[in-house]
Amino acid sequence: WSGHTIETTEDMTLFTRVLAQSNSVEELTFRWNSNENAQALLTGVDFSSYKALNLCGNNLRTNGRTDISDLIAANPPLVELNLDINRLNDDDAVLIA
């Protein structure tokens, strides 16, 4: 889902619900949306079986939350995580590491 911004809360809720119910998705590209949409995705979908997750360009900020580090810890199959072009800082890097 790259370059197709989800503009309403209702649409994001539907998108998250569909992903949460799917057992066949192993890779997701969710780029150029927003911090709010990326946070909804991180808190609403179980990524424990995903092999690749691209969250590039969402202006993602953790604000002290551990969603990304929790995702990494709970997901042994994860081979690729792209967090490029976000608003992560040094404190976020420590949490993620």
Secondary structure as UniProt FT lines:
FT   HELIX           9..21
FT   STRAND          27..29
FT   HELIX           35..44
FT   TURN            48..49
FT   STRAND          52..54
FT   TURN            56..57
FT   TURN            63..64
FT   HELIX           67..73
FT   TURN            76..77
FT   STRAND          80..82
FT   HELIX           90..96
//
